[in-house]
């Protein structure tokens, strides 16, 4: 049996959105390989450990952004 993921609070959702917006800007400027978690955290105005609470890896952030783009295209 699969355990459902806990619901995110409004503040947690807002922080995730902030990270994703910052990451999109950083990826757009530096490309995926040229971007770092530190740059994304700085652009989001938070510490690296705080960012890593929401996304474990840079790849997870990128995957979320790509999934949103794909969802938009297929809608």
N, CA, C and O atoms as a Tripos MOL2 file, in Angstrom:
@<TRIPOS>MOLECULE
protein
  300   299    75     0     0
PROTEIN
NO_CHARGES

@<TRIPOS>ATOM
      1 N           0.8380   -1.1710    0.0000 N.3       1 UNK1
      2 CA          0.0000    0.0000    0.0000 C.3       1 UNK1
      3 C           0.8920    1.2470    0.0000 C.2       1 UNK1
      4 O           1.8550    1.3300    0.7630 O.2       1 UNK1
      5 N           0.5670    2.1930   -0.8470 N.am      2 UNK2
      6 CA          1.3370    3.4220   -0.9570 C.3       2 UNK2
      7 C           0.8560    4.4320    0.0720 C.2       2 UNK2
      8 O          -0.3460    4.6420    0.2380 O.2       2 UNK2
      9 N           1.8010    5.0530    0.7570 N.am      3 UNK3
     10 CA          1.4720    6.0700    1.7550 C.3       3 UNK3
     11 C           1.3390    7.4060    1.0400 C.2       3 UNK3
     12 O           2.2580    7.8130    0.3290 O.2       3 UNK3
     13 N           0.2110    8.1010    1.2140 N.am      4 UNK4
     14 CA          0.0420    9.3860    0.5370 C.3       4 UNK4
     15 C           1.0190   10.4270    1.0750 C.2       4 UNK4
     16 O           1.3500   10.4410    2.2610 O.2       4 UNK4
     17 N           1.4700   11.2930    0.1800 N.am      5 UNK5
     18 CA          2.3730   12.3700    0.5800 C.3       5 UNK5
     19 C           1.6190   13.3610    1.4600 C.2       5 UNK5
     20 O           0.4410   13.6310    1.2260 O.2       5 UNK5
     21 N           2.2950   13.9030    2.4700 N.am      6 UNK6
     22 CA          1.6120   14.8840    3.3170 C.3       6 UNK6
     23 C           1.2820   16.1420    2.5230 C.2       6 UNK6
     24 O           2.0140   16.5270    1.6110 O.2       6 UNK6
     25 N           0.1870   16.7680    2.8780 N.am      7 UNK7
     26 CA         -0.2080   18.0000    2.1940 C.3       7 UNK7
     27 C           0.7500   19.1200    2.5600 C.2       7 UNK7
     28 O           1.2240   19.2160    3.6920 O.2       7 UNK7
     29 N           1.0180   19.9500    1.5880 N.am      8 UNK8
     30 CA          1.8920   21.1010    1.8290 C.3       8 UNK8
     31 C           1.0670   22.2600    2.3630 C.2       8 UNK8
     32 O          -0.0790   22.4710    1.9680 O.2       8 UNK8
     33 N           1.6800   22.9990    3.2670 N.am      9 UNK9
     34 CA          1.0190   24.1950    3.7680 C.3       9 UNK9
     35 C           1.1100   25.2880    2.7110 C.2       9 UNK9
     36 O           1.8550   25.1620    1.7400 O.2       9 UNK9
     37 N           0.3610   26.3410    2.9020 N.am     10 UNK10
     38 CA          0.3910   27.4700    1.9740 C.3      10 UNK10
     39 C           1.8030   28.0500    1.9020 C.2      10 UNK10
     40 O           2.2900   28.3690    0.8170 O.2      10 UNK10
     41 N           2.4540   28.1840    3.0440 N.am     11 UNK11
     42 CA          3.8060   28.7540    3.0700 C.3      11 UNK11
     43 C           4.7880   27.8350    2.3450 C.2      11 UNK11
     44 O           5.6490   28.3090    1.6050 O.2      11 UNK11
     45 N           4.6640   26.5310    2.5540 N.am     12 UNK12
     46 CA          5.5390   25.5940    1.8470 C.3      12 UNK12
     47 C           5.3260   25.6850    0.3410 C.2      12 UNK12
     48 O           6.2890   25.6570   -0.4240 O.2      12 UNK12
     49 N           4.0880   25.7930   -0.0830 N.am     13 UNK13
     50 CA          3.8000   25.9060   -1.5110 C.3      13 UNK13
     51 C           4.3630   27.2120   -2.0700 C.2      13 UNK13
     52 O           4.9050   27.2350   -3.1750 O.2      13 UNK13
     53 N           4.2330   28.3000   -1.3040 N.am     14 UNK14
     54 CA          4.7800   29.5890   -1.7510 C.3      14 UNK14
     55 C           6.2990   29.5170   -1.8800 C.2      14 UNK14
     56 O           6.8640   30.0600   -2.8290 O.2      14 UNK14
     57 N           6.9650   28.8510   -0.9360 N.am     15 UNK15
     58 CA          8.4310   28.7120   -1.0010 C.3      15 UNK15
     59 C           8.8380   27.8860   -2.2250 C.2      15 UNK15
     60 O           9.8000   28.2280   -2.9120 O.2      15 UNK15
     61 N           8.1150   26.8120   -2.4960 N.am     16 UNK16
     62 CA          8.4110   26.0010   -3.6850 C.3      16 UNK16
     63 C           8.2660   26.8370   -4.9540 C.2      16 UNK16
     64 O           9.0990   26.7540   -5.8570 O.2      16 UNK16
     65 N           7.2140   27.6350   -5.0170 N.am     17 UNK17
     66 CA          7.0000   28.4930   -6.1890 C.3      17 UNK17
     67 C           8.1340   29.5080   -6.3280 C.2      17 UNK17
     68 O           8.6100   29.7680   -7.4340 O.2      17 UNK17
     69 N           8.5600   30.0780   -5.2080 N.am     18 UNK18
     70 CA          9.6610   31.0350   -5.2170 C.3      18 UNK18
     71 C          10.9340   30.3790   -5.7490 C.2      18 UNK18
     72 O          11.6500   30.9670   -6.5600 O.2      18 UNK18
     73 N          11.2060   29.1760   -5.2960 N.am     19 UNK19
     74 CA         12.3840   28.4370   -5.7610 C.3      19 UNK19
     75 C          12.2870   28.1550   -7.2550 C.2      19 UNK19
     76 O          13.2610   28.3330   -7.9870 O.2      19 UNK19
     77 N          11.1290   27.7200   -7.7030 N.am     20 UNK20
     78 CA         10.9580   27.3960   -9.1220 C.3      20 UNK20
     79 C          11.1020   28.6320  -10.0040 C.2      20 UNK20
     80 O          11.6920   28.5560  -11.0810 O.2      20 UNK20
     81 N          10.5730   29.7620   -9.5620 N.am     21 UNK21
     82 CA         10.7290   31.0060  -10.3290 C.3      21 UNK21
     83 C          12.1930   31.4140  -10.3970 C.2      21 UNK21
     84 O          12.6860   31.8020  -11.4560 O.2      21 UNK21
     85 N          12.8890   31.3270   -9.2640 N.am     22 UNK22
     86 CA         14.3100   31.6750   -9.2330 C.3      22 UNK22
     87 C          15.1150   30.7180  -10.1110 C.2      22 UNK22
     88 O          16.0100   31.1410  -10.8430 O.2      22 UNK22
     89 N          14.7930   29.4390  -10.0350 N.am     23 UNK23
     90 CA         15.5120   28.4410  -10.8290 C.3      23 UNK23
     91 C          15.3140   28.6740  -12.3220 C.2      23 UNK23
     92 O          16.2550   28.5430  -13.1030 O.2      23 UNK23
     93 N          14.1110   29.0140  -12.7110 N.am     24 UNK24
     94 CA         13.8530   29.2820  -14.1250 C.3      24 UNK24
     95 C          14.7230   30.4340  -14.6150 C.2      24 UNK24
     96 O          15.2750   30.3820  -15.7140 O.2      24 UNK24
     97 N          14.8400   31.4600  -13.8020 N.am     25 UNK25
     98 CA         15.6850   32.6120  -14.1560 C.3      25 UNK25
     99 C          17.1580   32.1950  -14.2460 C.2      25 UNK25
    100 O          17.8500   32.5510  -15.2000 O.2      25 UNK25
    101 N          17.6240   31.4500  -13.2630 N.am     26 UNK26
    102 CA         19.0260   31.0170  -13.2440 C.3      26 UNK26
    103 C          19.3160   30.0670  -14.4060 C.2      26 UNK26
    104 O          20.3370   30.2090  -15.0780 O.2      26 UNK26
    105 N          18.4350   29.1070  -14.6470 N.am     27 UNK27
    106 CA         18.6260   28.1830  -15.7690 C.3      27 UNK27
    107 C          18.6030   28.9300  -17.1000 C.2      27 UNK27
    108 O          19.3680   28.6050  -18.0080 O.2      27 UNK27
    109 N          17.7370   29.9200  -17.2180 N.am     28 UNK28
    110 CA         17.6440   30.6950  -18.4610 C.3      28 UNK28
    111 C          18.9190   31.4860  -18.7150 C.2      28 UNK28
    112 O          19.3310   31.6610  -19.8620 O.2      28 UNK28
    113 N          19.5330   31.9550  -17.6580 N.am     29 UNK29
    114 CA         20.7490   32.7590  -17.7780 C.3      29 UNK29
    115 C          21.9920   31.8980  -17.9890 C.2      29 UNK29
    116 O          22.8240   32.2040  -18.8420 O.2      29 UNK29
    117 N          22.1170   30.8230  -17.2120 N.am     30 UNK30
    118 CA         23.3560   30.0430  -17.1790 C.3      30 UNK30
    119 C          23.2660   28.6690  -17.8240 C.2      30 UNK30
    120 O          24.2800   27.9880  -17.9710 O.2      30 UNK30
    121 N          22.0620   28.2520  -18.2110 N.am     31 UNK31
    122 CA         21.8830   26.8830  -18.6750 C.3      31 UNK31
    123 C          21.8570   25.9300  -17.4890 C.2      31 UNK31
    124 O          22.2250   26.3050  -16.3750 O.2      31 UNK31
    125 N          21.4230   24.7050  -17.7290 N.am     32 UNK32
    126 CA         21.3120   23.7400  -16.6340 C.3      32 UNK32
    127 C          22.6770   23.4150  -16.0380 C.2      32 UNK32
    128 O          22.8560   23.4760  -14.8210 O.2      32 UNK32
    129 N          23.6290   23.0750  -16.8830 N.am     33 UNK33
    130 CA         24.9600   22.6910  -16.3870 C.3      33 UNK33
    131 C          25.7010   23.8420  -15.7290 C.2      33 UNK33
    132 O          26.4860   23.6260  -14.8060 O.2      33 UNK33
    133 N          25.4640   25.0590  -16.1910 N.am     34 UNK34
    134 CA         26.1520   26.2130  -15.6320 C.3      34 UNK34
    135 C          25.5100   26.7630  -14.3730 C.2      34 UNK34
    136 O          26.0310   27.7010  -13.7700 O.2      34 UNK34
    137 N          24.3970   26.1970  -13.9740 N.am     35 UNK35
    138 CA         23.6700   26.6640  -12.7910 C.3      35 UNK35
    139 C          23.9970   25.7890  -11.5910 C.2      35 UNK35
    140 O          24.2500   24.5920  -11.7230 O.2      35 UNK35
    141 N          23.9850   26.4120  -10.4200 N.am     36 UNK36
    142 CA         24.2410   25.6670   -9.1870 C.3      36 UNK36
    143 C          23.0900   25.8770   -8.2080 C.2      36 UNK36
    144 O          22.3120   26.8260   -8.3190 O.2      36 UNK36
    145 N          23.0100   24.9680   -7.2560 N.am     37 UNK37
    146 CA         22.0200   25.1060   -6.1820 C.3      37 UNK37
    147 C          22.2690   26.4060   -5.4230 C.2      37 UNK37
    148 O          21.3220   27.0860   -5.0280 O.2      37 UNK37
    149 N          23.5360   26.7510   -5.2190 N.am     38 UNK38
    150 CA         23.8660   27.9970   -4.5170 C.3      38 UNK38
    151 C          23.2990   29.2110   -5.2540 C.2      38 UNK38
    152 O          22.7500   30.1140   -4.6250 O.2      38 UNK38
    153 N          23.4270   29.2390   -6.5760 N.am     39 UNK39
    154 CA         22.8960   30.3550   -7.3640 C.3      39 UNK39
    155 C          21.3780   30.4300   -7.2610 C.2      39 UNK39
    156 O          20.8100   31.5160   -7.1430 O.2      39 UNK39
    157 N          20.7290   29.2800   -7.3070 N.am     40 UNK40
    158 CA         19.2680   29.2500   -7.2160 C.3      40 UNK40
    159 C          18.8230   29.7210   -5.8370 C.2      40 UNK40
    160 O          17.8790   30.5020   -5.7190 O.2      40 UNK40
    161 N          19.5010   29.2450   -4.7920 N.am     41 UNK41
    162 CA         19.1650   29.6650   -3.4270 C.3      41 UNK41
    163 C          19.3380   31.1720   -3.2740 C.2      41 UNK41
    164 O          18.4840   31.8390   -2.6900 O.2      41 UNK41
    165 N          20.4280   31.7060   -3.7920 N.am     42 UNK42
    166 CA         20.6660   33.1490   -3.7050 C.3      42 UNK42
    167 C          19.5820   33.9230   -4.4510 C.2      42 UNK42
    168 O          19.0710   34.9210   -3.9440 O.2      42 UNK42
    169 N          19.2340   33.4680   -5.6400 N.am     43 UNK43
    170 CA         18.1940   34.1420   -6.4260 C.3      43 UNK43
    171 C          16.8370   34.0720   -5.7280 C.2      43 UNK43
    172 O          16.0130   34.9740   -5.8780 O.2      43 UNK43
    173 N          16.6050   33.0040   -4.9680 N.am     44 UNK44
    174 CA         15.3420   32.8460   -4.2400 C.3      44 UNK44
    175 C          15.3700   33.5660   -2.8950 C.2      44 UNK44
    176 O          14.3440   33.6650   -2.2230 O.2      44 UNK44
    177 N          16.5400   34.0680   -2.5000 N.am     45 UNK45
    178 CA         16.6540   34.7830   -1.2350 C.3      45 UNK45
    179 C          16.5840   33.8730   -0.0210 C.2      45 UNK45
    180 O          16.0320   34.2430    1.0150 O.2      45 UNK45
    181 N          17.1500   32.6740   -0.1560 N.am     46 UNK46
    182 CA         17.1310   31.7430    0.9740 C.3      46 UNK46
    183 C          18.4580   31.0110    1.0510 C.2      46 UNK46
    184 O          19.2710   31.0770    0.1290 O.2      46 UNK46
    185 N          18.6670   30.3190    2.1510 N.am     47 UNK47
    186 CA         19.8990   29.5590    2.3200 C.3      47 UNK47
    187 C          19.8340   28.2600    1.5140 C.2      47 UNK47
    188 O          18.7570   27.7720    1.1690 O.2      47 UNK47
    189 N          21.0060   27.7230    1.2290 N.am     48 UNK48
    190 CA         21.0680   26.4490    0.5100 C.3      48 UNK48
    191 C          20.3740   25.3290    1.2970 C.2      48 UNK48
    192 O          19.6090   24.5660    0.7070 O.2      48 UNK48
    193 N          20.6200   25.2050    2.6230 N.am     49 UNK49
    194 CA         19.9020   24.1560    3.3670 C.3      49 UNK49
    195 C          18.3800   24.3140    3.3070 C.2      49 UNK49
    196 O          17.6530   23.3220    3.2490 O.2      49 UNK49
    197 N          17.9050   25.5520    3.3220 N.am     50 UNK50
    198 CA         16.4620   25.7780    3.2230 C.3      50 UNK50
    199 C          15.9510   25.3120    1.8630 C.2      50 UNK50
    200 O          14.9180   24.6460    1.7920 O.2      50 UNK50
    201 N          16.6500   25.6470    0.7920 N.am     51 UNK51
    202 CA         16.2510   25.1950   -0.5430 C.3      51 UNK51
    203 C          16.2440   23.6670   -0.6200 C.2      51 UNK51
    204 O          15.3340   23.0720   -1.1970 O.2      51 UNK51
    205 N          17.2650   23.0400   -0.0330 N.am     52 UNK52
    206 CA         17.3730   21.5830   -0.0910 C.3      52 UNK52
    207 C          16.2860   20.8830    0.7140 C.2      52 UNK52
    208 O          16.0600   19.6870    0.5290 O.2      52 UNK52
    209 N          15.6190   21.5920    1.5900 N.am     53 UNK53
    210 CA         14.4570   21.0370    2.2880 C.3      53 UNK53
    211 C          13.3270   20.7760    1.2880 C.2      53 UNK53
    212 O          12.5840   19.8040    1.4200 O.2      53 UNK53
    213 N          13.2070   21.6490    0.2920 N.am     54 UNK54
    214 CA         12.1240   21.5640   -0.6890 C.3      54 UNK54
    215 C          12.4860   20.7090   -1.8990 C.2      54 UNK54
    216 O          11.6330   20.0070   -2.4410 O.2      54 UNK54
    217 N          13.7320   20.7640   -2.3190 N.am     55 UNK55
    218 CA         14.2130   19.9860   -3.4650 C.3      55 UNK55
    219 C          15.5780   19.4150   -3.1010 C.2      55 UNK55
    220 O          16.4820   20.1640   -2.7300 O.2      55 UNK55
    221 N          15.7370   18.1130   -3.2020 N.am     56 UNK56
    222 CA         16.9880   17.4690   -2.7950 C.3      56 UNK56
    223 C          18.1300   17.7130   -3.7730 C.2      56 UNK56
    224 O          19.2950   17.7690   -3.3770 O.2      56 UNK56
    225 N          17.7860   17.8600   -5.0660 N.am     57 UNK57
    226 CA         18.8270   17.9970   -6.0900 C.3      57 UNK57
    227 C          18.4020   19.0260   -7.1320 C.2      57 UNK57
    228 O          17.2160   19.3100   -7.3010 O.2      57 UNK57
    229 N          19.3800   19.5700   -7.8150 N.am     58 UNK58
    230 CA         19.1080   20.4970   -8.9120 C.3      58 UNK58
    231 C          18.2570   19.8070   -9.9700 C.2      58 UNK58
    232 O          17.3910   20.4320  -10.5810 O.2      58 UNK58
    233 N          18.5010   18.5350  -10.1820 N.am     59 UNK59
    234 CA         17.7490   17.7690  -11.1730 C.3      59 UNK59
    235 C          16.2600   17.7020  -10.8230 C.2      59 UNK59
    236 O          15.4110   17.6890  -11.7130 O.2      59 UNK59
    237 N          15.9490   17.6590   -9.5320 N.am     60 UNK60
    238 CA         14.5440   17.6310   -9.1030 C.3      60 UNK60
    239 C          13.8360   18.9430   -9.4490 C.2      60 UNK60
    240 O          12.6710   18.9450   -9.8480 O.2      60 UNK60
    241 N          14.5470   20.0430   -9.2900 N.am     61 UNK61
    242 CA         13.9800   21.3500   -9.6420 C.3      61 UNK61
    243 C          13.7330   21.3960  -11.1470 C.2      61 UNK61
    244 O          12.6580   21.7890  -11.6000 O.2      61 UNK61
    245 N          14.7330   20.9930  -11.9050 N.am     62 UNK62
    246 CA         14.6400   21.0100  -13.3650 C.3      62 UNK62
    247 C          13.5060   20.1110  -13.8460 C.2      62 UNK62
    248 O          12.7420   20.4860  -14.7360 O.2      62 UNK62
    249 N          13.4000   18.9300  -13.2580 N.am     63 UNK63
    250 CA         12.3430   17.9940  -13.6380 C.3      63 UNK63
    251 C          10.9570   18.5930  -13.3690 C.2      63 UNK63
    252 O          10.0460   18.4320  -14.1810 O.2      63 UNK63
    253 N          10.7970   19.2710  -12.2500 N.am     64 UNK64
    254 CA          9.5140   19.9040  -11.9250 C.3      64 UNK64
    255 C           9.1740   20.9870  -12.9430 C.2      64 UNK64
    256 O           8.0330   21.0820  -13.3950 O.2      64 UNK64
    257 N          10.1620   21.8000  -13.3030 N.am     65 UNK65
    258 CA          9.9280   22.8460  -14.3010 C.3      65 UNK65
    259 C           9.5650   22.2420  -15.6580 C.2      65 UNK65
    260 O           8.6580   22.7290  -16.3330 O.2      65 UNK65
    261 N          10.2680   21.1880  -16.0540 N.am     66 UNK66
    262 CA          9.9830   20.5470  -17.3400 C.3      66 UNK66
    263 C           8.6040   19.8880  -17.3400 C.2      66 UNK66
    264 O           7.9010   19.9280  -18.3500 O.2      66 UNK66
    265 N           8.2130   19.2860  -16.2210 N.am     67 UNK67
    266 CA          6.8970   18.6560  -16.1340 C.3      67 UNK67
    267 C           5.7950   19.7000  -16.2660 C.2      67 UNK67
    268 O           4.7800   19.4570  -16.9190 O.2      67 UNK67
    269 N           5.9910   20.8560  -15.6490 N.am     68 UNK68
    270 CA          5.0030   21.9350  -15.7720 C.3      68 UNK68
    271 C           4.8850   22.4030  -17.2120 C.2      68 UNK68
    272 O           3.7840   22.6380  -17.7090 O.2      68 UNK68
    273 N           6.0210   22.5350  -17.8780 N.am     69 UNK69
    274 CA          6.0140   22.9590  -19.2720 C.3      69 UNK69
    275 C           5.2900   21.9290  -20.1330 C.2      69 UNK69
    276 O           4.4700   22.2850  -20.9800 O.2      69 UNK69
    277 N           5.5890   20.6770  -19.9200 N.am     70 UNK70
    278 CA          4.9320   19.6080  -20.6670 C.3      70 UNK70
    279 C           3.4260   19.5920  -20.3960 C.2      70 UNK70
    280 O           2.6310   19.4320  -21.3220 O.2      70 UNK70
    281 N           3.0370   19.7560  -19.1480 N.am     71 UNK71
    282 CA          1.6100   19.8030  -18.7990 C.3      71 UNK71
    283 C           0.9060   20.9480  -19.5200 C.2      71 UNK71
    284 O          -0.2290   20.8000  -19.9710 O.2      71 UNK71
    285 N           1.5870   22.0920  -19.6260 N.am     72 UNK72
    286 CA          1.0140   23.2450  -20.3210 C.3      72 UNK72
    287 C           0.8450   22.9420  -21.8050 C.2      72 UNK72
    288 O          -0.1920   23.2520  -22.3910 O.2      72 UNK72
    289 N           1.8540   22.3420  -22.4060 N.am     73 UNK73
    290 CA          1.7900   22.0200  -23.8310 C.3      73 UNK73
    291 C           0.6940   21.0120  -24.1440 C.2      73 UNK73
    292 O           0.0470   21.0980  -25.1880 O.2      73 UNK73
    293 N           0.4870   20.0660  -23.2510 N.am     74 UNK74
    294 CA         -0.4750   18.9980  -23.5000 C.3      74 UNK74
    295 C          -1.8890   19.3290  -23.0390 C.2      74 UNK74
    296 O          -2.8180   18.5550  -23.2700 O.2      74 UNK74
    297 N          -2.0520   20.4670  -22.3940 N.am     75 UNK75
    298 CA         -3.3840   20.8460  -21.8870 C.3      75 UNK75
    299 C          -4.2950   21.2950  -23.0120 C.2      75 UNK75
    300 O          -5.4490   21.6480  -22.7680 O.2      75 UNK75
@<TRIPOS>BOND
     1     1     2 1
     2     2     3 1
     3     3     4 2
     4     3     5 am
     5     5     6 1
     6     6     7 1
     7     7     8 2
     8     7     9 am
     9     9    10 1
    10    10    11 1
    11    11    12 2
    12    11    13 am
    13    13    14 1
    14    14    15 1
    15    15    16 2
    16    15    17 am
    17    17    18 1
    18    18    19 1
    19    19    20 2
    20    19    21 am
    21    21    22 1
    22    22    23 1
    23    23    24 2
    24    23    25 am
    25    25    26 1
    26    26    27 1
    27    27    28 2
    28    27    29 am
    29    29    30 1
    30    30    31 1
    31    31    32 2
    32    31    33 am
    33    33    34 1
    34    34    35 1
    35    35    36 2
    36    35    37 am
    37    37    38 1
    38    38    39 1
    39    39    40 2
    40    39    41 am
    41    41    42 1
    42    42    43 1
    43    43    44 2
    44    43    45 am
    45    45    46 1
    46    46    47 1
    47    47    48 2
    48    47    49 am
    49    49    50 1
    50    50    51 1
    51    51    52 2
    52    51    53 am
    53    53    54 1
    54    54    55 1
    55    55    56 2
    56    55    57 am
    57    57    58 1
    58    58    59 1
    59    59    60 2
    60    59    61 am
    61    61    62 1
    62    62    63 1
    63    63    64 2
    64    63    65 am
    65    65    66 1
    66    66    67 1
    67    67    68 2
    68    67    69 am
    69    69    70 1
    70    70    71 1
    71    71    72 2
    72    71    73 am
    73    73    74 1
    74    74    75 1
    75    75    76 2
    76    75    77 am
    77    77    78 1
    78    78    79 1
    79    79    80 2
    80    79    81 am
    81    81    82 1
    82    82    83 1
    83    83    84 2
    84    83    85 am
    85    85    86 1
    86    86    87 1
    87    87    88 2
    88    87    89 am
    89    89    90 1
    90    90    91 1
    91    91    92 2
    92    91    93 am
    93    93    94 1
    94    94    95 1
    95    95    96 2
    96    95    97 am
    97    97    98 1
    98    98    99 1
    99    99   100 2
   100    99   101 am
   101   101   102 1
   102   102   103 1
   103   103   104 2
   104   103   105 am
   105   105   106 1
   106   106   107 1
   107   107   108 2
   108   107   109 am
   109   109   110 1
   110   110   111 1
   111   111   112 2
   112   111   113 am
   113   113   114 1
   114   114   115 1
   115   115   116 2
   116   115   117 am
   117   117   118 1
   118   118   119 1
   119   119   120 2
   120   119   121 am
   121   121   122 1
   122   122   123 1
   123   123   124 2
   124   123   125 am
   125   125   126 1
   126   126   127 1
   127   127   128 2
   128   127   129 am
   129   129   130 1
   130   130   131 1
   131   131   132 2
   132   131   133 am
   133   133   134 1
   134   134   135 1
   135   135   136 2
   136   135   137 am
   137   137   138 1
   138   138   139 1
   139   139   140 2
   140   139   141 am
   141   141   142 1
   142   142   143 1
   143   143   144 2
   144   143   145 am
   145   145   146 1
   146   146   147 1
   147   147   148 2
   148   147   149 am
   149   149   150 1
   150   150   151 1
   151   151   152 2
   152   151   153 am
   153   153   154 1
   154   154   155 1
   155   155   156 2
   156   155   157 am
   157   157   158 1
   158   158   159 1
   159   159   160 2
   160   159   161 am
   161   161   162 1
   162   162   163 1
   163   163   164 2
   164   163   165 am
   165   165   166 1
   166   166   167 1
   167   167   168 2
   168   167   169 am
   169   169   170 1
   170   170   171 1
   171   171   172 2
   172   171   173 am
   173   173   174 1
   174   174   175 1
   175   175   176 2
   176   175   177 am
   177   177   178 1
   178   178   179 1
   179   179   180 2
   180   179   181 am
   181   181   182 1
   182   182   183 1
   183   183   184 2
   184   183   185 am
   185   185   186 1
   186   186   187 1
   187   187   188 2
   188   187   189 am
   189   189   190 1
   190   190   191 1
   191   191   192 2
   192   191   193 am
   193   193   194 1
   194   194   195 1
   195   195   196 2
   196   195   197 am
   197   197   198 1
   198   198   199 1
   199   199   200 2
   200   199   201 am
   201   201   202 1
   202   202   203 1
   203   203   204 2
   204   203   205 am
   205   205   206 1
   206   206   207 1
   207   207   208 2
   208   207   209 am
   209   209   210 1
   210   210   211 1
   211   211   212 2
   212   211   213 am
   213   213   214 1
   214   214   215 1
   215   215   216 2
   216   215   217 am
   217   217   218 1
   218   218   219 1
   219   219   220 2
   220   219   221 am
   221   221   222 1
   222   222   223 1
   223   223   224 2
   224   223   225 am
   225   225   226 1
   226   226   227 1
   227   227   228 2
   228   227   229 am
   229   229   230 1
   230   230   231 1
   231   231   232 2
   232   231   233 am
   233   233   234 1
   234   234   235 1
   235   235   236 2
   236   235   237 am
   237   237   238 1
   238   238   239 1
   239   239   240 2
   240   239   241 am
   241   241   242 1
   242   242   243 1
   243   243   244 2
   244   243   245 am
   245   245   246 1
   246   246   247 1
   247   247   248 2
   248   247   249 am
   249   249   250 1
   250   250   251 1
   251   251   252 2
   252   251   253 am
   253   253   254 1
   254   254   255 1
   255   255   256 2
   256   255   257 am
   257   257   258 1
   258   258   259 1
   259   259   260 2
   260   259   261 am
   261   261   262 1
   262   262   263 1
   263   263   264 2
   264   263   265 am
   265   265   266 1
   266   266   267 1
   267   267   268 2
   268   267   269 am
   269   269   270 1
   270   270   271 1
   271   271   272 2
   272   271   273 am
   273   273   274 1
   274   274   275 1
   275   275   276 2
   276   275   277 am
   277   277   278 1
   278   278   279 1
   279   279   280 2
   280   279   281 am
   281   281   282 1
   282   282   283 1
   283   283   284 2
   284   283   285 am
   285   285   286 1
   286   286   287 1
   287   287   288 2
   288   287   289 am
   289   289   290 1
   290   290   291 1
   291   291   292 2
   292   291   293 am
   293   293   294 1
   294   294   295 1
   295   295   296 2
   296   295   297 am
   297   297   298 1
   298   298   299 1
   299   299   300 2
@<TRIPOS>SUBSTRUCTURE
     1 UNK1         2 RESIDUE 1 A UNK
     2 UNK2         6 RESIDUE 1 A UNK
     3 UNK3        10 RESIDUE 1 A UNK
     4 UNK4        14 RESIDUE 1 A UNK
     5 UNK5        18 RESIDUE 1 A UNK
     6 UNK6        22 RESIDUE 1 A UNK
     7 UNK7        26 RESIDUE 1 A UNK
     8 UNK8        30 RESIDUE 1 A UNK
     9 UNK9        34 RESIDUE 1 A UNK
    10 UNK10       38 RESIDUE 1 A UNK
    11 UNK11       42 RESIDUE 1 A UNK
    12 UNK12       46 RESIDUE 1 A UNK
    13 UNK13       50 RESIDUE 1 A UNK
    14 UNK14       54 RESIDUE 1 A UNK
    15 UNK15       58 RESIDUE 1 A UNK
    16 UNK16       62 RESIDUE 1 A UNK
    17 UNK17       66 RESIDUE 1 A UNK
    18 UNK18       70 RESIDUE 1 A UNK
    19 UNK19       74 RESIDUE 1 A UNK
    20 UNK20       78 RESIDUE 1 A UNK
    21 UNK21       82 RESIDUE 1 A UNK
    22 UNK22       86 RESIDUE 1 A UNK
    23 UNK23       90 RESIDUE 1 A UNK
    24 UNK24       94 RESIDUE 1 A UNK
    25 UNK25       98 RESIDUE 1 A UNK
    26 UNK26      102 RESIDUE 1 A UNK
    27 UNK27      106 RESIDUE 1 A UNK
    28 UNK28      110 RESIDUE 1 A UNK
    29 UNK29      114 RESIDUE 1 A UNK
    30 UNK30      118 RESIDUE 1 A UNK
    31 UNK31      122 RESIDUE 1 A UNK
    32 UNK32      126 RESIDUE 1 A UNK
    33 UNK33      130 RESIDUE 1 A UNK
    34 UNK34      134 RESIDUE 1 A UNK
    35 UNK35      138 RESIDUE 1 A UNK
    36 UNK36      142 RESIDUE 1 A UNK
    37 UNK37      146 RESIDUE 1 A UNK
    38 UNK38      150 RESIDUE 1 A UNK
    39 UNK39      154 RESIDUE 1 A UNK
    40 UNK40      158 RESIDUE 1 A UNK
    41 UNK41      162 RESIDUE 1 A UNK
    42 UNK42      166 RESIDUE 1 A UNK
    43 UNK43      170 RESIDUE 1 A UNK
    44 UNK44      174 RESIDUE 1 A UNK
    45 UNK45      178 RESIDUE 1 A UNK
    46 UNK46      182 RESIDUE 1 A UNK
    47 UNK47      186 RESIDUE 1 A UNK
    48 UNK48      190 RESIDUE 1 A UNK
    49 UNK49      194 RESIDUE 1 A UNK
    50 UNK50      198 RESIDUE 1 A UNK
    51 UNK51      202 RESIDUE 1 A UNK
    52 UNK52      206 RESIDUE 1 A UNK
    53 UNK53      210 RESIDUE 1 A UNK
    54 UNK54      214 RESIDUE 1 A UNK
    55 UNK55      218 RESIDUE 1 A UNK
    56 UNK56      222 RESIDUE 1 A UNK
    57 UNK57      226 RESIDUE 1 A UNK
    58 UNK58      230 RESIDUE 1 A UNK
    59 UNK59      234 RESIDUE 1 A UNK
    60 UNK60      238 RESIDUE 1 A UNK
    61 UNK61      242 RESIDUE 1 A UNK
    62 UNK62      246 RESIDUE 1 A UNK
    63 UNK63      250 RESIDUE 1 A UNK
    64 UNK64      254 RESIDUE 1 A UNK
    65 UNK65      258 RESIDUE 1 A UNK
    66 UNK66      262 RESIDUE 1 A UNK
    67 UNK67      266 RESIDUE 1 A UNK
    68 UNK68      270 RESIDUE 1 A UNK
    69 UNK69      274 RESIDUE 1 A UNK
    70 UNK70      278 RESIDUE 1 A UNK
    71 UNK71      282 RESIDUE 1 A UNK
    72 UNK72      286 RESIDUE 1 A UNK
    73 UNK73      290 RESIDUE 1 A UNK
    74 UNK74      294 RESIDUE 1 A UNK
    75 UNK75      298 RESIDUE 1 A UNK
